[in-house]
Amino acid sequence: MIHQKLAEGLTEQLNQFMNGAKELPGQQVVQQQVQAMLQQTLSRLDLVTREEFETQKAVLLRTREKLEALERKVDALEAQKEQP
């Protein structure tokens, strides 16, 4: 799931930041709580994967191309209708 991967990535960055300092009491508990909070927050967002985005982008492009082709056909038919 995208939310879990994103939360894990952010948690990893936080871990790297915190590892620069001395080991703090309860640090692991704090890291787990931060990860849980991130997962909960991200689960509320309406996010899609890059793959889903690219798929929808391709569908939209094909739809736009079909619409433009239909508009050209309608214009051609209207032009024929106007001729005596």
Buried (B, 14 or more C-beta within 10 A) or exposed (E): EBBEEBBEEBBEEBBEEBEEEEEEEEBEEEBEEBBEEBBEEBEEEEEEEEEEEEEEEEEEEEEEEEEEEEEEEEEEEEEEEEEE
